[in-house]
Amino acid sequence: AMANHPWPAEMDMFEPNVTALLWFEKAPALKVIADAWETHAWRSHRFNCCIENGAWVPRHSQMDRSYHFNEKVVQSEAEIEEAAAVHQLTALNPNYPRWQVTILRAPMPSNSAVLINAHHALGDGLGMLFALSPLMGVEGGNPLSKVPLPSAVLPPWARQPRQMQERPAQNAPARMNPLSLFRCFTTVCSCFKNFFRGLLVSILTKHDSPLSINEPLARRDPLLRNTGRRKLTRFPPVPMQAIKAIREKYDYSVSMNDVVMAAITGAMRKYAIDVRDDRMLAEGVTQVEFKSLVMLALPRTVDETDLTKSLCNKILFSSTRLPISETSPRERLLKTKAACDDLKSAAYMTGLKGFTDFISGIAPRSLLNKAAGETWSKHSLCVTNVPTTSVPMTWPAEGGELVREVSIVIANVMSQISVVTYNGEIFATLMADPELIPQA
């Protein structure tokens, strides 16, 4: 689907690329990267085939290093960020497999970077993480075991051993009383409600309120057209310890994702009021619709002998309403948690998956394009969150250099915030229209 232009033509969308920046004090040698890539990634048809009419077509028996690997001298990290934005928005040559690696060397004390740019058809973030994990060198090996992902998503050999917990003694089942029956009934009703909310997400979702940080409603209804203007902003890293301190304050009733989404909401609110002089938020209007699409990667089969087989686009996009009108940081966090609880609801996710499976696998292509375009146009943000290793990483593993930071760069028809965790810190980027969000 990613290779078949999944958007209505009137949106004028760019090619769906995924761009990553690995930052180094000194970038690895080009030959070291190319050798590792050829050894571990080139074997996959997704890396060695062209994409023609939505199909994988072998055109190159050997990896063309002169096309796929390039090196450039730049003067600053700002120039690297500009290059990443340009690569993200530029279509890859269809006569070659749709990926490139560019080394951008800057003079010290600036960091240099390796820029990886690939068409989204090659795979989602989780698939890329698994497929390219042999290139990640960590102490003790087994890099996936150092990635903080749920056990259900990780392959068995990468899961952390759990401490055996003693089960409490099983008492005789309690007799059912009216209160228990009522709770059971309300739970069932809630499950049905959440299921149908997920199943009918495209129909039930309405357009966001007109704010200074999103396009005028007239430009978003029914479809938001791509302006072609995008600027990359790279935010300072945030220590995971700061997130942990907030979670401790709330007795771990809030997750890392809850805290990050609440922080994003608060930052967008502050920017809208302080920089954009947003009247709706400044005047305290309470009924403000402000939503983010949140990308969720689903479990997939992982072959330990060939990790590239995990490449696929097995993802869901959940609609999450964010309390941008809330003035209290505490209440904003609690309301964000309540909104993000949908992501933990099995009933909601089952309904959402049912809708996604129908649209992508059964419904006509025109309906898929229409549903995707209208759903995207109803949101002000898209947020992705990709974890990497929680310990220092050498890249590539054989003969590489120590990675200092990781950035994900993705552009969307609305503003996009991409979050990645690495080595105890959170790194985030914003790709937005500079006329909407200047001076980010």
N, C-alpha and C positions, 0 to 999 in steps of 0.2 A: 504493500500500500504506500509506503514512504517513497517508492520509486515511481509511482504512477500519478504524481501531482494530486495529493489528497485534498486540495483546496478548490473552492469555486474560482473560476478564471477571473471574475471581477475583483477578487481580493488582491490579485497581482503579487502573489507571494514569491519569495525567493526560495532557492533550493534548501531543503532541510539538512543542513550540515551540523555536525557536532565538532566543536573546536576545544582543544585542551592545551594549556600552557604548563609545562614543567619548568620551574625556575631553579637555576643553579648559580653558585658562585663562579663556576667554570663549567661550561656546557661540555658534554661528552664529544668525542671525535665522531665525525660523520660515519666513518667505516664501522666503528663499534656499534652504532645504532642500526645501520643497514644490515650488518651480519646477524645481529640478534633478531631483527624483524624477519629476515628471510628464514631463519631457523625456526622460529616459533609461530609466526603469523601467516606467512605466505602460503602455507599448505592449504589454508581454508579458501573455498571458492569465493567467499565474500571479500577476500583480500586479493585474489588472483584473477577474478572475472570482471568483465565489463557489465554494465546494466543496460539492456536494450529491451524496450517495450515491456518493462517490468520483469524481465527474466535475466538470470545469470548466464552470461555467454563468455566462454574462454577465448580470449584473443591473444594472450601473451603467455608463451611457454616459460619465459624467464622474467624475473622481476627486473624492470627497467630502473636501475638505480639513478640514472641521470634525470629521470622524470620524478620519481617518488621521493627523492632525498635531495634537499638543497641547503645551501648555507649562505648567510648574509650577515654583513657587519652593520650594526646600528649604533647610534650614539647614546641611547638612553632607554630606560624601561618604558617611558612614555611612547617611544617609537615602536617598541615591541607590542604595547597595547593597541596602537593604531594598526599595526600589521595584523594582529589577531582579529580585529573587527573587520578589516578588509577581507581576509581569508574566509571568515564566517559568512560573509554576504556574497561571496563570489562562487559561481557554479564551477564545480570541478570538471575537468576535461572528460567527456563521455567516451573518448577513444581509449581511455586507460581505466584500470580499476579505480574506484572513486575514493582515493585517499592520498594524502601527501604528508611528508614530515619536513619541517623547515627549522634549521638551527639559526637562531638569532643571537649573535655574539655582541655584547655591549662591553665597553671598557669598564674596569673596576673603578669605583666601588659599586657600580650598578650590577644588578643580576643579569645574567644571560638566560636564554630560555630555549626550550625545544617546543615547537608548535606542531601539534598533531591535528590534522583536519580531515574529517571523514564524512561521507554521506550517511545520513541517519539510517538508510536502508541496510547498512552493514550490521547494525545492531544498536540496542539501547545501552544506557550507561552501565547497567549491571552486566550485560553480555560483554561489553568492551573490557570491563574490569576483570572478569573471569578470563577472557581470551588472551589478554595481554599480561596477566599476572606472572607468567614465566619470565617476563622482562623485569620484574620487580625483585630487587635483592634486599632481603631483611636478615637480621641476625637469627640464626637457627633455621633459616629456610621456611618453606610453607607460608608464603606471604598472605594467602587468603585467610589463614588462621589469625592474622593480625588486623583483619578488617572488621569493625564493629557492625556486623549484620545479624539479623535474627537467624537462629539455627535452621528454621524452615527454609531459608533462602540459600544458606551455605551448603556446599557438598559435604558429605559425612567426614571426610578426612580433614576438613578445615574447621570443624566445630570444636569449640572449647569444651573440655570435659566438665560436666556438671557434678557438683557435690551431691551425693546421695542424701535425700531428705527423708527423715522418718515420717511415715504417714501416721496421723493421729488415729487412735483406736476408733473403729467403726461402731458407733452406737446403734441401737435399734432405730429404725426409721420412725420419725416423729409422726404422730397422727395429723392428718390434714385438717386444718381449721379454716373458718371463713376468711381470715386474714391471709393465710397462705394461698387459698384459692384465688383471692383477689389479686395478690402479687403475681401469681402465675398467669392470670388472665391479662394483666397489664403488660407483662413481659412479652407475651405472645403478640398482643396488639402492637407493641413497640417494634417488634421484629418485622411484622407485616408492613408497618409504616415505613421503616427504614429500607426494607426490600424494594418497595414500590418507588420510594424517593430515588434510589439508585437506578432502578429500571427506567424511570421516566425523567432522568436528570436533564436531558436536552429540552424536554417540553416544559418542565416546571421552573427552570432557571430563567430569570428575567435580566434585562440589561442593568448594568451598574448605574448608580446615580451620576449625574454630570458633575465632575470635580475638576479642579485645576490641573490634576495630574493624570487625567485620562482624556481621550478625545471627546469632542462634543457629541451628544447623543445622536444628532442628525447624521454624523459620520459613522456611527456604529450600528445603526438600525436600518436594514436588517444585517448588513455585513460591513465590517471594518476593513477598509482598504489599506494596504501597506504603503506608507509614505516613502519608503526607501531611505529615510534618514535614521541612522543609528549611531550612538556613541557608547563606547565601553568605559565604565567606571569600575575601578578595582578598589575595594574597600580594605582598610587595615585589618590584619588578622585579629581574631577574638580568641583568647585562651579558653579551652574547654573547661578549665577550672572555674571561670566566671559563670558558665552555664550551670555547672555542678552546684555552685554556691546558691544560685537562685532555686534550683530544684530542692536543695536541702532546706531552704527557707520554707518551702511548701510541702515538706515531708515527703518529697518524691512523688507527690500526687500529679505533678506535671512532667511531661517528657521533654527531652531535648528539642524535639520538633515543635512542641507547644511553645517553648521559650523563644526559639528562633522565629517562628511565625508571628508571635506577639511583638518581638523586637522589630521585625520588618514593618508590621502594621504601625507601631509607634513612630518609627522613622519616617514612614510615608506621611503620616498625619502631621508631624512636626515640620517636615519640608513643605507640605501643602500650605500650612498656615504661615510659617515664618518667611518662606521664600516666594511662594506663589500667591500669597494673600488670599487664600481660599475662603470665600465668604460663608459658604454652607457649613464648613467645619468650624470656622471662627465664631459664628453666631450660635453654635450649639445645637444645630439640627440633629435630632436623634435618629430619625428614620432614614439612614444613609445606607444604600446598597453598595457594598464594596467587596468584591470576591477575587479569589485567586484560584487558578487551576493548579493542582498539585500532582506531579507525576509520581506514580507508584509502580515500581518494577515487581513483577510476579515471579515466583519460583519457576525454575526450568531445569531440565535434565542436564547434568554436567558430567562429561566423560573425562576422567582423570588422565587418560592416555592422549586426549586431544581436546584441550580446553576451548579451542575455537568453535567447537560444535555447540557451545552455549550461546553463540551469537544469534540473536533474534530480536524482534521488537514485541516483547511480551509485557506490555505496560497498560496501565489504566490512568486516565486523567480524572481526578476527583475535583468537584467544585466545592470550595471551602469559603464560607462567608467570614469576613474579617471585621472586627468591631472598630473601625477607624473613627467612628464618632465618639467612642468612649474616652473620657478625659483622664480617668484614673488608670495608672499603669497596672495596679493590682487587678482591677476589674477587667481591664483589657486582656491580661493574661488568662484570667479565669474564663472569660467569654471565648477567647481563642481556643483554650483547651476544650470547651464544650463543642465548638465548631469542628475541631480536629478529631473529636471522638468518633465522627463518622468513619474516619480512616481506620478505626479499630473495631468497627461494627461489622461482624460477619454478614449480617443480613443486608446492610447497605452495600457492602462490597460485592456480595453475590448478585444483587440487583444491577449494580453498575457493570459488572462483568457480563451479565446477561445482555444488557443493552449494547456493550462494546462488541460482543461476539456476534450479535445480530447485525449490527451496522457494518462490521468489517468482513463478515463471512457469508452473510445470507442476503442482505439488502442490496439493491442495485448500487453501482458505483456513484451514480448521481445523488442518491440519498446519503451515502457516506460523506460526499463532499459538502452537501448542504448542511448536514448535522454538524460536521466538524467546523465549518465556517461560522455558522450561527452560534455555536457554543463558545468558540474562541472570542467572537465579537461581543459576547455578553460579560466578559471578564476584563478587569483592569490590570491583572498581573498573571504571570505564570511563574511558579517557583519549582525548581528542581533541587534535590539534595542527594549528593553522591558521596558515600564514604570511601576513603582509601585507608592505607595502613595507619594504625595508631602509634606506630614507631617509625624511626627514621628509615628511609628507603634509598637504596642505590639504584640508579636507572641509567642504562640497562644493567641487569644483574651481573653480566659478564663484562668487566672492564669499564663500567660506567662511573658516574659521579653522584655525589650525595644530593638529593633533591631538597631544596630549601622551602619551596612553596608549590602549591598546585592551584591552578585557576581553570574553571570551566567557562567557556564563552559561547552563549547561545542567543541568537536573536529570534524574536517572535513578532507577530503582528501587534501584540500589546507589549508592555514593558516586561522584561524577563529578568528575574533574579536567580542566579545559579550559585548554590552553596556546596562546598566540598570540605570534608574534614580530613586533616592529615597531621599526624605526629603531634596530637594534643592541641591543635588549633583549628579554628573555623576560618575558611577563606571564602569570600563572596564577591560576585561581580554583578553589575547591573548593565543590561543592554537596553537602551531606551531612546526614543526620539528626543534629540537635544532641544527641540522647540517646546516639548512637553515638560521635560525635566532637565533644564539647564543647570549648570553648576552643581551637579550631583556630588 
